[in-house]
Amino acid sequence: MSLQTVLLVIEWLRNLLLCLALYFGVKATLNILQGNFEDKVMQIKKPVFVLLISGILLLTIAMIIENAQGILDKNFTTASIILFSVSYALLIIAFGYLWFHSSKLHKLHIADLTFFLGVIAAVLIWVYYLLRSTIAIHSASLSLLNKIVFFYHPIAVALIFLLTLRIHPIHKAKIIQTPIWYVSCGIFTYFLGYMMLAYSFIKPPAKLIPLLYSLFFLISAGYFVLGFLIANKKFGNDLQKSQQKSI
């Protein structure tokens, strides 16, 4: 079996997992929207889950379009670029909203702040290198779509990952439970895979690089499934309890 065939199999498995994640995610979101929850954390989760599931829906559609068109040749279509862009914007808003409102419930320790600053610095250095290398290689004028792919998308994916850093300390403080933590793990593995993919745009990739970033995307989708599956069960139980109280 050729490497290209293996990659296609992995990518379509990823697409199937994303569709499964969407199934559980939509059910979880409907449960949390239907519930009459007075808890502040649950009130915060309502718009977060709506934004998350909307972003992942567009991400899934974009990936399916790319697989149908031939993502292995990096022939990005206008439709998929727009979908990726809107998806990243929605995820940025979701995790930004969660960061802002969770900061009112939990203050970061100095150790967390120090760790955050170190990670942010490392990510910014990497993104700066990536963008400078892109400019050096593609010195000629780029189309708007190419600028979005080469510049906006790496910055957006990096920002999404950085915004999820807030999830780990509030999960440790038991303000939120495991579903969003698993989703944040999915974002982290997606970030790793995407940065490998972005690097392959500026450097001829070794044969293992496409396999690695495809596997990271697959693992990412698996984390999304796990997170939304647990969220569906939890929010379903919470909905039943809230309905019993109202009766």
Secondary structure, DSSP 8 states (H G I E B T S, - for coil): --HHHHHHHHHHHHHHHHHHHHHHHHHHHHHHHHS----HHHHHHHHHHHHHHHHHHHHHHHHHHHHHHTGGGT---HHHHHHHHHHHHHHHHHHHHHHHHHTTT----HHHHHHHHHHHHHHHHHHHHHHHHHHHH--S---HHHHIIIIIHHHHHHHHHHHGGGHHHHHHTTSS-HHHHHHHHHHHHHHHHHHHHHHHHHS---THHHHHHHHHHHHHHHHHHHHHHHHHHHHHHHHHHHHHHH-
